[in-house]
């Protein structure tokens, strides 16, 4: 989280001189940056399916390596258009997967201290924003464009070593605890169905939805009323489902082995299935595609739509503003060193705000949604005021306020999804939000570049970015009616499902009584 996400803040500092010397237009610069952001966010949609298939360590190491290679290839760029491949495609794919993976892993390990763990994770992002612009500027002064790009790409290789340290917690537990887990009885494993072995927060398992648990409890209560034959059949079905609990270690799905008798029967069937099944690669590809498409179903909820579209406007405004700050500062007659200082002040205030806000989210009285919306409102004000400032001191003050706004907004970006949608839907919301944000970059980004080319003024462009923040705030003000709509729809669906279940029970009871009466008549 410290070395990989610096590709965005370093774009203006590292590539601005090269693009200006190559006489690249503002539209080309905007297309390069927004294409990078598009691929970055689209790749996050495939992050969770890939983690389930190959494990998060393999995915993290490969993603960090690809992003590093893409950044180093930028040093060999013969023309600005080559950055579409090296920076936009390679850095976008690798960096997007690594960045999204960190947001998926941390909330699943912690429940009580989720805000504190989120603070530690965001500390790496803030540290990178503080150090990266000055480090890139210092490298350019001493080694030139090519040397600075190659060295920064080599620094990003440290992400491979960091991803290799993503060990499952079970590997570092005491042996006594492992023996107790392995020696647990079958009834204990069935009782803890859907949670995996060990402690629930130490295993990479998505929690079971609450609605599904309520449905299972209702079915178990209603089955008791049924006759002996129906009760035995439902018990056999529940035992078969319970015998294949899904656990995950190192991000992969593993099936808990069933009892010995069922395992012997399963061995005979699996051998026949392997011979008739397609190749393993096609199976993995089908599972990844199916899981990716199923994530988009979260858009059926108005709450999910508000989160995704508001996040799209907020992130597009933030990254485009950070990209334009060096160009606007140089247009005002100030040096590139001062532009690096502006980005560093923003990063310092961003980091300080995240360190303060994230631990407060563990308190029951703290409103995560209020913190998120207030951060977007403050970002809209500071974005509007930045082009109106002409002195260095007021520019630094404005960037400090913008950094505080981003810290209170993006610092709780993943936590606000959990508070609104729940932990079980957080990966779907996060991936879908990034997917929609990607299309925002290829639509809003070039539009902002066209505005800059038409008006020849960064003041108008930054005011457009401020209006995007205002729209996202207005969308979040509609969250209350969206929650009420989802609650009413869930209640009505539960009532309809309960009605259908009772009708099915009546039908099964009628068929059972009819079969018993026919047997009695035949016996008579």
Residue, then its C-alpha position, 0 to 999 in steps of 0.5 A: x500500500x506504500x509503494x504501488x499506489x504512488x503511481x497516481x500521485x507521481x504521474x504529474x511530477x514524473x511525466x510532466x516535463x517529458x510530456x511538455x518537452x514532447x509537445x503532448x496535448x492536454x487531451x493526450x495527457x488526460x487520456x493516458x492518465x484516465x486510461x490507467x485509472x480505467x484499467x486499474x479499477x476494471x482489474x479490481x473486479x477480477x481480484x476476488x475471483x482470482x484470489x479464490x482460485x490461486x490464493x492472495x499471495x500468488x495474485x499479489x506477487x504477480x500484480x506487484x511484478x507486472x506494475x513494476x515492469x510496466x513502470x520501468x518500461x516507461x523509461x524506454x518510451x520512444x513517444x508519449x503514446x507508448x505510455x498507453x501500454x507501459x503506464x496505462x495497461x501494465x501498471x493499471x492491471x498490476x496495481x489495481x489487483x494489489x490495491x484491491x486485494x489489501x482492502x479485501x483482506x484486512x476487514x475479514x481478519x478483524x471485527x472489533x478493531x477493524x477501524x484500527x487495522x484500517x488505519x494501519x493500512x492507510x498509513x502506508x498510502x499516506x506515507x507514499x503520498x508524502x515521500x513519493x513526489x519529493x523522491x521522484x523530483x530528487x531522482x529527476x534532478x540527479x538521474x534524469x527522466x530515465x534514471x528516475x523512472x527505472x529506480x522508482x520501478x525497482x522500488x515497486x519490486x518491494x511489493x512482491x516481497x510484501x505480498x509474500x508475507x501475506x501468510x494465513x494466521x493459522x501458519x503462525x498459531x501455536x501447535x497446541x491450538x492447531x491440535x485442538x482444531x484438528x481434534x474437534x468432533x464432527x458435531x462441532x464442525x457442523x455447528x460452525x458451518x460456513x465459518x471455517x476452522x479456527x477462529x472466525x476472524x483468523x480465516x479468510x471466510x466470507x460470513x454467511x448472510x443473515x437472511x440465509x441463516x434466518x431461512x435455515x432456522x425457520x426451515x428447521x423449526x417447520x420440519x419438526x411438524x412434518x411426519x417421519x419420512x419427510x423429516x428423515x429426507x430433509x435431515x439427509x439433505x442438510x447433512x449432505x450440505x453440512x458435510x461440504x463446508x467451504x473453508x479458505x486458507x491463503x485465499x483458496x477455496x477448500x472443501x472440508x472432507x465429509x465423513x468416511x462413509x460419504x467420502x468413499x461414495x464420493x471417490x467413486x463419483x469423482x473419478x467418473x466426473x474427472x474423465x468427462x469434465x473439461x480442462x481445469x483451465x476452462x473450469x477456472x475461467x468459468x468460475x472466475x467469469x461467473x463470480x465476476x458477473x454475479x458481483x454486478x447484481x449489487x446494482x439492484x439495490x438503491x443503496x448499492x447504486x448510490x455508493x457506486x455512483x457517488x464513489x465514481x464522481x468522488x474518485x474521478x474528481x480527486x485523481x484528476x485534481x491531483x494530476x492537474x495541480x503540478x500543471x496549474x502551479x507551473x502555469x501560475x509561474x511557480x516552480x515544480x518543486x512547489x508543486x511537489x510541496x503542495x502534494x506533500x502537504x496534501x499527503x501529510x494532512x491526508x495521513x494525519x486525518x486517516x490516523x485520527x478518523x479510523x480508530x474513531x470508527x470503532x466507537x459506537x457513537x461515531x457516524x461513519x456516513x457523516x464523516x464520509x459525506x462531510x469529507x466530500x463536502x470539504x473537498x468540493x469547497x477546497x477544490x473550488x477555492x484552489x484556483x482563486x489563491x495566488x500566494x504560496x501560503x494560501x495555496x498550501x493552506x488550501x491543499x492542507x484542507x483538501x488533504x484533510x477532506x480526502x483523509x476523512x472521505x477515502x480513509x473510511x471508504x471501505x468502512x462506509x460500505x460495511x456500515x451500509x451494506x454489511x460485511x457479506x456484501x462489501x467485496x461485491x460493492x467494492x468491486x462494482x464501485x471500482x468497475x463503474x469508476x473505471x468507466x467514469x475515467x474514460x468518460x469524465x476524464x476526456x471530457x475534463x481534458x476537452x474543457x481544458x483545451x477549450x477554455x485554456x484555464x485550469x480555473x474552469x476545469x477545477x470548478x467542474x471537478x468541484x461540481x462532481x463532488x457536490x453531486x456525490x454529496x447530493x446522492x448521499x443525501x438520498x441514502x435514507x429513502x434508499x434504505x427504507x425502500x430496501x427494507x420494505x422490499x426485503x420484508x415483502x420478499x420474506x413474506x412471499x417466501x414464507x408463504x411459498x414455503x408453507x404451501x410447499x409444506x402443506x403439499x408435502x404433508x398432503x402427499x404423505x397422508x395420501x400415501x399412508x392412507x393408500x398403504x392402509x387401504x391396500x393392507x386392509 
